[in-house]
Amino acid sequence: MSAAQNKRICEIELDEKSIISRSAEVEHERRVAIFDLLEENHFDPQTKYEGDYDGPYKVVLSLIEDRLSMEIFSDQDQLLETIILPLKSFRRVIKEYFMICESYFNAIKKASPSQIEAIDMGRRGLHNEGSEILRERLEDKIALDLNTARRLFTLICVLQIR
């Protein structure tokens, strides 16, 4: 496997201790995000790890108080690094994203296709905004492509559901 092919997440886990239950829609979004992420992603930590390890990576996402913890492991389960990000910069976009997702899930049941499409465009716009915030916050720590950031943002949102 080439070095570029190694710069990816091979396994991802959500620490879900605080999550009691979630709706079928949210569970579906979680499963799709994980499946899509593992199918194709670009994840390139900027830290030089012991032994020049350069992937692939196992990642565990969790919430610690009001911060995101991203534990990065080698494919042999050696902890390489833990990145902690304050979630303050995500609050507004996550709140708005939750609101529009609720509207979207309700619209699917009873709205016209054009109404659903309009809501979905807004939902995708907020999702892109959250993904860009994540890329900016991780800029000096991890290089991510947009699709990887989008899927990670989805998983961050899933962790936020109480």
C-alpha positions, 0 to 999 in steps of 0.5 A, spaced: 500 500 500 502 506 498 503 512 503 497 516 500 493 510 501 495 509 508 493 516 510 486 514 511 481 512 517 481 504 517 476 504 523 472 509 527 468 508 533 464 513 537 464 513 545 457 513 546 456 512 554 452 518 554 447 516 549 441 513 551 437 512 545 436 515 538 431 516 533 431 511 527 433 517 522 439 519 526 441 511 527 441 511 519 445 517 518 450 514 523 451 508 519 451 511 513 456 516 515 461 510 518 460 506 512 461 512 507 467 514 511 470 507 511 469 506 504 473 513 502 477 518 506 483 522 506 486 523 514 493 525 514 495 527 521 501 532 521 504 530 527 510 525 526 509 519 530 514 514 533 517 509 527 515 514 522 508 511 522 503 514 517 497 510 517 492 507 516 488 510 523 483 507 528 479 513 531 475 514 537 471 520 537 468 522 544 465 528 548 468 530 554 464 536 557 464 541 552 470 538 548 471 533 542 476 528 543 479 525 537 483 519 539 488 516 534 491 509 534 495 505 529 492 499 526 495 495 531 491 499 537 497 503 539 495 510 541 498 515 537 495 522 539 489 525 542 486 531 539 481 535 543 477 541 540 472 545 544 466 545 541 464 552 542 465 554 534 460 549 532 455 550 537 451 555 532 451 551 526 450 544 530 444 547 533 441 550 526 443 543 523 439 539 528 433 544 527 433 543 519 434 536 520 428 535 524 424 539 519 427 535 513 425 528 517 418 531 518 417 534 510 419 527 508 413 524 511 408 530 508 411 535 504 412 536 496 418 534 493 420 541 491 419 543 499 423 537 501 429 539 496 429 546 498 429 544 506 435 539 503 439 544 500 439 548 506 441 542 510 447 540 505 449 548 506 449 547 514 453 541 513 458 544 509 459 550 513 460 545 519 465 541 515 469 547 513 469 549 521 472 542 522 477 542 517 479 549 519 479 547 527 484 541 525 488 545 519 495 544 523 493 537 526 490 533 521 489 534 513 482 532 511 478 532 504 471 535 504 468 528 504 471 526 510 470 532 514 463 532 512 462 525 515 466 526 521 461 532 522 455 528 521 458 523 527 460 529 531 453 531 531 450 524 533 455 525 539 451 531 541 444 528 541 442 527 548 
